[in-house]
Structures are given as structure tokens and as C-alpha cells.
């Protein structure tokens, strides 16, 4: 089955009244109404960009936790595919949109210069590392000592760790890219 790739605009119109987030480089970005609600709930700053008002943060788990705690529907797209979504019967998106109208927007246009935008958002929050697309659950790897194993889970943040299940030695946790760079693991 082929998954349809989605753009931010498609998600925005499909999920009206939801916080729509899209992963761009290393940040989860929201625009316009979604940005205002995200900023109100997470205290992320609002910036004027060529795409409209923008709010962004690197910590997807924090964002999901806060939006869930406030009963705000959200949808998250990574690399053009929906990876997370949650809806509530009592969606409070519009409840938070009204007071968010008073949040000031930073004056300069950060989207005209990608390096400047990166610096602005990095200064507010620590950078996260996104694992490469090929490192995913189900990947078969080989270890010098433990033999062949299967990647079970991946955790990304300021570093990327992943667990591998080996038939005789159980589950082991490794850091990316160190485990591959130092020759302990290789793809099979």
C-alpha cells in the first residue's frame, strides 16, 4: 500500500480547528492559527515568516503531552506522512485561539534566511537529532559479540538511542551513530 504524501496546506484544510505541525529540518512547526494555539499552550515565541505567523519547537513528546493535557486536537506530519494524531470529543482549539490573539509576534522575518531562522529557534530550545529513515523498527543488524538482531524501538531527542533484540542475549540499547561508526553494528 502506497501512502499519500501530504503538504501543510492539505493538512490545514483537512484538519481545520486542529493544531497542525510539520517537521522541517529539526523543528516541529505550526503556522497561523495553529501557531497561536501552540504558542499559548507551550510558551514558544511567535515569529513572522513568509509563510505567516510561525511557532516551532523540537520536542515532539512535550508538544503532544501539553496539547493532550489541554484537550487540543493535533496532527503531526514528518517527511510528508502523518505520524501522530489525536482528537478529543471536547476539542478546545478555539478555546485557546481567542486568548492567543494577544501574544506578540517577533518583528523580523526569519523565513527569508534559513540560517537566521535556525539560529533564532535554536536559541530558544536545544537541538534534537532525527534518526535517518533507514534506522527503523524491523531493521536487521549484526553485532560483533551478540550476532544477528532486530531493531525494536528508537528514541530521539538530544541524542538517538535504539534497542536491538538478540535471540540469545536479549534486548540491548545502542547510541546512533556511534554503534555503526565504531563498527559494533552493521546492517544485514
C-alpha positions in Angstrom: 0.0 0.0 0.0 1.4 3.4 -1.0 1.0 6.2 1.5 -0.1 9.6 0.0 2.4 12.4 0.8 0.7 15.4 2.4 1.6 19.1 2.4 1.0 21.5 5.3 -1.8 23.2 3.4 -3.6 19.9 2.7 -3.4 19.1 6.4 -4.5 22.6 7.4 -7.7 22.4 5.4 -8.4 18.8 6.2 -7.9 19.3 10.0 -9.5 22.7 10.5 -9.6 23.5 14.2 -6.6 21.3 15.0 -3.0 22.2 15.7 -1.2 21.1 12.5 2.5 20.5 12.9 5.1 19.6 10.3 8.7 18.5 10.8 11.0 20.9 8.9 14.7 20.2 9.4 14.8 19.6 13.2 11.7 21.6 14.3 8.0 20.9 14.6 6.5 24.0 13.0 2.9 25.3 13.1 1.6 28.3 11.2 -1.1 31.0 11.8 -4.0 29.8 14.0 -2.1 26.5 14.9 1.0 28.6 15.7 -1.0 30.8 18.0 -2.6 27.9 19.9 0.8 26.1 20.1 2.4 29.3 21.4 -0.2 29.9 24.0 0.0 26.3 25.4 3.8 25.8 25.2 5.1 29.3 25.6 7.0 29.1 22.3 7.6 32.5 20.7 5.7 33.6 17.6 7.6 34.8 14.6 6.6 36.5 11.4 7.7 34.4 8.4 6.9 34.4 4.6 4.5 31.5 5.4 2.7 33.5 8.0 3.0 33.5 11.8 5.2 30.6 12.9 5.8 28.8 16.2 8.2 25.9 16.5 9.8 23.5 18.9 12.0 20.4 18.7 10.4 18.3 21.4 7.5 16.3 19.8 6.8 14.4 23.1 6.5 17.6 25.1 4.2 19.2 22.4 2.0 16.1 22.3 1.8 15.9 26.1 0.8 19.5 26.5 -1.7 19.5 23.7 -3.3 16.3 25.1 -3.4 17.8 28.6 -5.3 20.8 27.2 -7.6 18.6 25.1 -6.5 20.2 21.8 -6.7 18.0 18.7 -3.4 17.7 16.8 -1.9 16.1 13.7 1.8 15.8 13.1 3.5 15.2 9.7 7.1 14.0 9.3 8.6 13.8 5.8 5.2 14.2 4.2 3.5 11.5 6.1 1.1 11.7 9.1 3.0 10.1 12.1 0.8 11.3 15.0 -2.7 12.5 15.6 -5.1 12.7 18.5 -8.6 14.0 18.7 -10.8 14.8 21.7 -14.6 15.0 21.7 -14.3 18.3 23.6 -11.6 19.7 21.3 -10.5 23.0 22.9 -8.6 24.5 20.0 -10.9 27.5 19.6 -11.0 28.0 23.4 -7.2 28.7 23.3 -7.3 30.5 20.0 -9.1 33.6 21.3 -6.7 34.5 24.2 -3.7 33.6 22.0 -4.6 36.6 19.7 -2.8 38.8 22.3 0.6 37.1 22.1 3.1 39.4 20.5 4.8 38.4 17.2 8.5 38.9 16.8 9.1 41.7 14.3 11.7 40.4 11.9 11.1 38.0 9.1 13.1 34.8 10.0 12.0 32.8 7.0 13.9 34.9 4.5 17.1 33.5 5.7 17.2 29.8 6.7 20.4 30.1 8.7 19.0 33.1 10.7 15.8 31.1 11.3 17.8 28.1 12.6 19.7 30.4 15.0 16.6 32.0 16.3 14.8 28.7 17.0 17.9 27.0 18.4 18.5 29.8 20.9 15.1 29.1 22.4 15.4 25.3 22.7 18.1 22.6 22.4 18.5 20.9 19.1 17.2 17.4 18.6 18.7 14.7 16.4 16.4 12.9 14.0 17.5 9.4 13.1 17.9 8.5 9.4 14.9 7.0 7.6 16.7 3.6 7.3 17.0 3.2 11.1 13.6 1.9 12.0 12.0 -0.9 13.9 12.4 -4.2 12.0 15.8 -3.4 10.6 18.1 -6.5 10.8 21.6 -5.8 12.2 24.6 -7.8 13.1 26.8 -7.2 16.2 30.3 -8.5 16.7 29.5 -10.2 20.0 25.7 -10.8 20.1 25.2 -11.8 16.4 22.1 -11.0 14.4 19.3 -8.9 15.9 16.3 -6.8 15.1 15.8 -3.1 15.9 12.8 -2.9 18.3 12.5 0.8 19.1 14.1 4.2 18.6 14.2 7.1 20.9 15.2 10.6 19.5 15.9 13.7 21.4 19.3 15.4 22.0 20.7 12.0 21.1 19.3 9.0 19.3 19.2 5.6 21.1 17.7 2.4 19.8 17.1 -1.1 21.2 18.0 -4.3 19.4 16.6 -7.7 20.3 19.1 -10.6 20.0 17.9 -14.2 20.2 20.4 -15.4 22.8 21.3 -12.2 24.6 18.0 -10.3 24.9 17.5 -6.7 24.3 20.4 -4.3 24.2 20.4 -0.5 23.8 22.8 1.4 21.5 23.5 5.0 20.5 23.3 6.3 17.0 25.6 6.9 15.1 28.3 5.5 17.4 27.3 1.9 17.3 27.6 1.9 13.5 30.6 4.3 13.2 32.7 2.3 15.7 31.9 -1.0 13.9 29.9 -2.7 16.7 26.8 -2.9 14.4 26.2 -3.2 10.7 23.1 -3.5 8.6 22.5 -7.0 7.3 
